[in-house]
Amino acid sequence: MSGRRQGLVAGVAAYAMWGLFPLFWPLLEPAAAVEILAHRIAWSLVILLIVLTLTSRFAWITRLGRRRVALLTLASVLITVNWGMFIYGVNSGQVVETSLGYFINPLVTVALAVAVLGEKLSRLQCVAVVIAAVAVAVLAVDYGRPPWIALTLAFSFGTYGLVKNRAGVGGTQSLAFETAVLFLPAVAYLAWLSLSGASTFATEGAGHATLLAVGGIVTAAPLICFGAAAIRLPLITLGLIQYLTPTLQFLIGVLVYGEDMPTSRLAGFVLVWIALAVFTADVIRAARRTADSRPVAQTAEAGVPVAGARAGR
């Protein structure tokens, strides 16, 4: 199997697993969202430490520096908010709204790049962001409130991605650091639950305890697949595959859990999908333009005349 095909398989596997998460977290009830989150953090660190022991080990920790430590600590807070809100949304029967968060996440990421990094939007990207804003307004009217679960998911994950980008640490290593930062608070909370008699880990049977522990594998597995895909696939391909996750979540919410989808709500989602189509078309066009310019630049560098090229360019 070629490297690109391996990357495609790994990428689809990663985003499919993330998309199927709404089928897993309800299995952990009657544990509350915060207890599930604490177990997810604790068991994820165990799994990630095993993975790092078998792969890159731990020399990278000594090269982090204060700036990266600060950024990864901030990232740990953001991913905690994101994980906790996602589990709450799924287990409270609002899977469709959680899918909305990940549909609009690429557009939120672009907006953050403009606001924080001073990047400029293309004309089509501006159109996409405006359409998305209208969609959120339509959904706010439909829900009778702002879609705060979706917005929290989108902004927490968008900011998380921005912070991780500035930190420049590999995915598995950075997540291991982030879960290590959260490990002691998570374990302290679980200990408090156990002492107060509110823990479900030891009271709901071995199957329930096993599922809580499996949350660590469920967290690490798609990340490992994503890492394998990221080094084998063009960024544009990886970006297109990401829509598999919210699409699966949306279908699970509507078809499996039977969540309401009135016309007004569907109209809001259609606007989101139009915004994503516009955004994706612009990204693809920009990627093709970049690819087309490379042979010209390479030929010119080699000293070969290029048809239509002007001197001095």
C-alpha positions, -999 to 999 in steps of 0.1 A, spaced: 0 0 0 14 34 -10 22 60 16 -7 83 4 -32 55 5 -20 45 40 -25 82 50 -60 83 35 -70 51 54 -55 65 86 -72 99 81 -106 84 74 -102 61 104 -94 91 127 -123 113 116 -147 83 115 -138 74 151 -143 110 162 -176 110 143 -188 79 161 -180 93 196 -217 101 202 -224 64 202 -198 57 229 -202 84 257 -239 75 265 -227 40 273 -209 55 303 -241 66 320 -251 69 348 -217 86 352 -221 124 349 -202 143 323 -176 156 348 -169 121 361 -165 108 325 -142 137 317 -120 130 347 -117 94 338 -110 103 302 -81 125 312 -67 100 337 -68 70 314 -57 90 284 -25 98 301 -19 61 309 -23 52 272 -3 81 259 26 73 283 26 37 269 26 50 233 55 75 240 75 48 258 73 26 227 80 55 202 95 89 209 101 84 246 105 116 268 136 135 258 114 161 241 102 173 276 136 189 283 134 210 251 100 226 258 110 258 274 88 282 294 69 296 264 58 262 252 50 250 287 27 281 291 11 275 257 5 238 264 -9 245 298 -34 269 282 -41 242 256 -49 218 284 -76 241 297 -91 246 263 -93 209 255 -108 202 289 -136 227 281 -140 212 246 -141 175 259 -164 184 288 -189 203 266 -189 176 240 -197 149 265 -224 171 281 -239 178 247 -240 142 237 -253 128 270 -280 155 273 -294 145 239 -280 174 219 -258 156 194 -270 176 164 -259 208 181 -225 193 189 -221 184 152 -228 221 144 -199 231 165 -175 210 143 -191 221 111 -184 258 119 -151 251 135 -131 257 102 -147 291 98 -141 300 134 -105 290 130 -102 314 100 -119 342 120 -94 337 149 -65 338 124 -78 372 113 -85 385 148 -54 372 165 -27 368 138 -38 397 116 -42 374 85 -64 387 57 -95 369 43 -100 363 6 -133 376 -9 -148 341 -8 -137 335 27 -154 367 38 -186 355 20 -184 321 39 -179 338 73 -209 361 67 -231 332 56 -220 312 87 -229 342 109 -264 344 93 -267 306 99 -259 310 136 -285 338 138 -311 316 122 -303 287 145 -305 310 175 -340 320 165 -349 283 160 -335 271 194 -348 302 212 -313 308 224 -278 311 209 -264 276 201 -240 279 230 -229 243 230 -219 245 193 -203 279 198 -183 267 229 -171 236 210 -161 256 179 -143 285 197 -126 262 223 -113 239 196 -104 267 172 -85 285 200 -69 252 210 -57 246 174 -43 282 173 -24 277 206 -11 243 195 1 258 163 21 284 182 35 258 205 48 236 177 49 203 196 39 170 181 4 158 186 10 128 208 36 146 229 15 178 234 -16 158 243 5 138 268 17 171 284 -18 185 285 -33 154 301 -4 154 326 -12 189 336 -49 178 342 -41 144 357 -38 154 394 -70 175 394 -88 147 376 -76 120 400 -83 143 430 -119 148 418 -123 110 412 -110 104 447 -135 129 462 -163 112 443 -153 78 457 -150 91 493 -184 109 491 -200 77 477 -210 95 444 -185 76 421 -200 51 396 -166 34 389 -169 8 416 -206 7 420 -220 0 385 -202 -33 378 -170 -44 360 -184 -36 326 -190 0 335 -156 4 350 -140 -11 319 -159 13 297 -147 42 317 -111 30 313 -116 24 276 -122 61 273 -84 65 273 -80 42 243 -110 59 226 -92 92 230 -57 81 219 -66 59 189 -80 85 166 -51 109 176 -25 82 166 -43 76 133 -45 114 127 -7 117 133 -1 90 107 -23 107 82 -9 142 88 26 132 76 13 113 45 -15 135 31 -16 170 16 -32 195 40 -60 201 16 -70 164 16 -68 163 54 -90 194 56 -117 179 34 -118 146 53 -125 165 85 -161 171 75 -166 134 79 -167 139 117 -196 164 120 -215 146 92 -215 114 111 -224 132 143 -253 149 126 -266 116 111 -263 99 145 -283 127 162 -311 126 136 -313 89 126 -301 71 157 -313 94 186 -342 108 167 -335 145 175 -360 170 161 -350 187 128 -377 213 120 -375 232 88 -362 263 105 -333 243 120 -326 225 88 -324 259 71 -297 270 95 -277 239 88 -281 243 50 -267 278 54 -237 263 73 -232 238 46 -233 265 19 -207 285 39 -185 254 41 -189 248 3 -178 283 -5 -149 281 20 -138 247 6 -140 259 -30 -118 288 -21 -92 266 -4 -91 242 -33 -87 271 -58 -59 285 -38 -42 251 -35 -44 246 -73 -30 281 -80 -1 273 -57 5 240 -73 4 255 -108 29 282 -99 55 257 -86 67 243 -120 71 278 -134 92 289 -104 113 257 -106 119 261 -143 129 297 -139 153 289 -112 169 263 -135 176 290 -161 151 276 -187 130 303 -205 93 301 -197 67 310 -223 50 343 -214 74 351 -185 86 387 -184 121 398 -174 124 413 -140 97 392 -124 
